[in-house]
Amino acid sequence: MSFENLAVVTRGGIHTITIKRPSKLNALNRQTLQELYAAIIDASGDDKVRVIVITGAGDKAFVAGADISEIRDQSPVEARSFSQFGQNLMSMIQSLDKPVIAAINGFALGGGMELALACHLRIASDNAKLGLPEIKLGIMPGFGGTQRLLRLVGTTLALEMALGGEPISAERAHQLGLVNLVVPAAELEAAVGRMAKPLVKAAPEAVRGILQAVLQGSDINLEAGLALETARFALCCATEDMKEGTSAFLEKRAPEFKGR
């Protein structure tokens, strides 16, 4: 599958999607959103892909936002459609049963921050800036930013960021729990690899179970969450990988999971 605004590479089970509109700081226009949707669908159905990484081209921006030139000329009906498509894309990313890592290599603003928030894990370069500046344009986040930010940092900080519109540093984002790790810009790719490679080797059913239990568990009560955990635990115990993993532990060797 070929794309105009994306570069897609798979190596060793790690599927890297790079958004490449450097002249626009990788801003998300409709075409880029559609291409990203298609690329995610393609990766989700490929058994050779174990981990997905999303990043931006160049060293200035992950994604600097949605394309303002398109937003400015939208009718309310078109704006509703644009928001819904963006939300559907972000929800699809968040609900994937393969880990998705955002490699935040610069500005992650507006739609860019919303894309990062939809990923399961986030690593930022030390020059990254994250924020929801939409209020300064007379609008508000439309790709799920208010809801995912609320769930990650709580009401007070979500309102501070969305109403203030000012970006925060990567280090502040780390303090707030918005990113897992901050590294020097030159070390970002290596840091992503260190996070992704163990996940490539992990038992797929265990990965799927953890993603579902944690992500769905945050929106249901404790009893329902525990029931979900039990169901996924039982599924893991029905796999050959469970037998391999437990046997390897007892035999003091590294497991070799086959995804069965």
C-alpha positions in Angstrom: 0.0 0.0 0.0 1.5 3.4 -1.1 0.8 6.8 0.5 1.5 10.4 -0.3 1.7 11.7 3.2 3.0 8.7 5.1 6.1 6.5 5.0 5.5 3.0 6.3 8.3 0.5 7.1 8.2 -2.9 9.0 11.3 -4.3 10.5 11.5 -7.1 13.0 7.8 -7.0 13.8 7.9 -3.2 14.5 5.7 -1.3 12.0 6.7 2.4 11.9 4.3 4.9 10.4 5.9 8.3 9.7 3.6 11.3 9.0 5.5 13.3 6.4 4.2 16.8 5.6 7.3 18.6 6.8 6.4 21.9 5.1 3.2 21.9 7.2 4.9 20.5 10.3 3.1 17.2 9.6 -0.3 18.8 10.2 -3.3 16.5 9.8 -5.4 17.3 6.7 -8.2 15.1 5.5 -6.0 13.1 3.2 -3.5 12.4 5.9 -6.2 11.2 8.3 -7.6 8.9 5.6 -4.2 7.5 4.8 -3.4 7.0 8.5 -6.8 5.2 8.9 -5.9 2.9 6.0 -2.4 2.3 7.3 -3.6 1.4 10.7 -6.2 -1.0 9.3 -3.5 -2.7 7.2 -1.1 -3.1 10.1 -3.8 -4.4 12.5 -4.5 -7.3 10.1 -0.9 -8.2 9.5 0.3 -11.0 11.8 3.9 -10.1 11.2 3.3 -6.7 12.8 3.6 -7.0 16.6 4.1 -3.3 17.5 3.1 -0.1 15.8 5.1 3.1 16.1 3.7 6.5 15.0 6.0 9.4 14.5 6.5 12.6 12.4 9.1 13.4 9.7 11.9 15.7 10.5 13.1 17.0 13.9 10.6 19.8 14.5 7.2 18.2 14.8 5.5 15.0 15.6 2.2 16.5 14.4 1.7 20.3 14.8 -2.1 20.0 14.7 -4.9 19.7 12.3 -4.6 21.7 9.0 -6.0 25.1 9.8 -6.5 26.0 6.2 -9.0 23.2 5.9 -10.7 24.0 9.2 -11.2 27.7 8.4 -13.3 27.0 5.3 -15.5 24.2 6.8 -19.3 24.6 7.3 -20.7 23.3 10.6 -21.8 20.2 8.9 -18.4 19.6 7.4 -16.8 20.3 10.8 -19.0 17.7 12.5 -17.9 15.1 9.9 -14.3 16.1 10.3 -14.4 15.8 14.1 -16.2 12.4 13.9 -13.7 11.0 11.4 -10.8 12.1 13.6 -12.4 10.7 16.7 -13.1 7.4 15.0 -9.5 7.2 13.9 -8.2 7.9 17.4 -10.6 5.5 19.0 -9.5 2.8 16.5 -5.9 3.3 17.4 -6.6 3.2 21.1 -8.7 0.0 20.8 -6.1 -1.9 18.7 -5.0 -5.2 20.2 -1.3 -4.5 19.3 0.7 -1.9 21.3 1.0 1.5 19.6 3.9 3.7 20.6 4.0 7.5 19.9 7.5 8.7 19.2 7.0 12.4 19.9 9.9 14.1 18.1 8.8 17.7 18.4 5.6 19.7 18.5 2.5 17.6 19.4 -0.2 20.2 19.3 -3.9 20.1 18.8 -4.7 17.0 16.7 -1.1 15.9 17.2 -1.5 15.7 20.9 -4.8 14.0 20.4 -3.1 11.4 18.2 -0.4 10.9 20.8 -3.0 10.5 23.6 -4.7 7.8 21.5 -1.5 5.7 21.5 -0.9 3.2 24.3 2.7 4.4 25.1 4.4 7.7 24.5 8.1 8.5 24.4 9.1 12.2 23.8 12.3 13.8 22.8 13.5 16.5 25.3 12.6 19.3 22.8 9.0 18.2 22.4 6.1 20.5 23.3 2.6 19.2 23.9 -0.6 21.2 24.1 -4.2 21.9 23.0 -4.0 25.4 21.6 -7.4 25.3 19.8 -9.0 27.9 22.1 -6.6 30.5 20.6 -8.3 29.8 17.2 -11.8 30.2 18.5 -12.4 26.5 18.5 -11.9 23.5 20.8 -10.3 20.1 20.5 -12.4 17.8 18.3 -10.5 14.5 18.0 -11.0 13.3 21.6 -8.5 15.5 23.3 -10.8 16.8 26.1 -11.9 13.2 27.0 -8.5 11.4 26.9 -6.7 14.2 28.6 -9.4 14.3 31.3 -9.0 10.5 31.9 -5.2 10.8 32.1 -4.6 13.9 34.3 -8.0 14.7 35.8 -10.4 17.6 35.5 -8.2 20.4 36.9 -5.2 19.9 34.7 -7.3 19.1 31.7 -9.1 22.4 32.0 -5.9 24.2 32.6 -4.3 22.9 29.4 -7.5 23.2 27.2 -8.6 26.6 28.5 -5.0 28.0 28.7 -4.0 26.8 25.3 -0.3 26.9 26.2 2.0 24.0 25.4 4.0 22.2 28.1 7.5 20.8 27.9 8.2 17.2 27.5 9.5 17.1 31.1 6.3 18.6 32.5 4.3 16.1 30.4 6.3 13.3 32.0 5.6 14.7 35.5 1.9 14.7 34.7 1.9 11.1 33.4 1.2 12.1 29.8 4.4 10.5 28.5 6.2 7.4 29.7 9.7 8.6 29.0 11.7 11.7 27.9 15.0 11.2 26.1 17.5 13.4 24.2 16.3 13.9 20.6 19.2 12.0 19.2 18.3 9.0 21.3 14.5 8.8 20.5 14.7 6.1 17.9 16.9 3.9 20.1 14.6 4.4 23.1 11.5 3.5 21.1 13.4 0.3 20.0 14.2 -0.6 23.6 10.5 -0.3 24.5 9.2 -2.1 21.4 11.5 -5.1 21.1 10.4 -6.9 24.2 6.8 -6.4 23.1 7.6 -8.0 19.8 8.8 -11.1 21.6 5.9 -11.2 24.1 3.0 -13.7 23.8 0.4 -12.0 21.6 -2.6 -13.2 23.7 -1.1 -11.8 26.9 -0.5 -8.5 25.2 -4.1 -8.4 23.9 -5.5 -9.3 27.3 -3.5 -6.6 29.1 -4.4 -3.9 26.6 -8.1 -4.8 26.8 -8.2 -5.2 30.6 -6.4 -1.9 31.3 -8.1 0.2 28.6 -11.7 -1.0 29.1 -11.2 -1.4 32.8 -10.7 2.4 33.2 -14.3 2.9 32.0 -16.1 0.2 34.0 -16.6 -0.5 37.6 -14.2 -2.7 39.6 -16.4 -5.8 39.6 -16.8 -5.7 35.8 -13.1 -5.0 35.4 -12.1 -8.0 37.6 -14.5 -10.2 35.5 -12.8 -9.0 32.3 -9.4 -9.7 33.8 -10.4 -13.2 34.7 -11.8 -13.9 31.3 -8.6 -12.7 29.6 -6.4 -14.7 32.0 -8.3 -17.8 31.2 -7.8 -17.2 27.4 -4.1 -16.9 28.0 -4.1 -20.2 29.9 -5.6 -21.9 26.8 -2.6 -21.0 24.6 0.6 -22.9 23.8 2.4 -19.7 24.6 1.3 -20.1 28.2 2.8 -23.6 28.4 6.0 -22.4 26.7 6.3 -19.4 29.1 5.8 -21.3 32.3 8.0 -24.1 31.2 10.8 -21.7 30.2 10.6 -20.1 33.6 10.9 -23.4 35.4 13.7 -24.6 33.1 15.5 -21.2 33.5 15.6 -20.4 29.8 14.2 -17.6 27.6 10.8 -18.4 26.2 10.1 -18.6 22.5 6.5 -17.5 21.9 4.8 -18.6 18.7 1.5 -16.7 18.9 -0.5 -19.9 19.4 
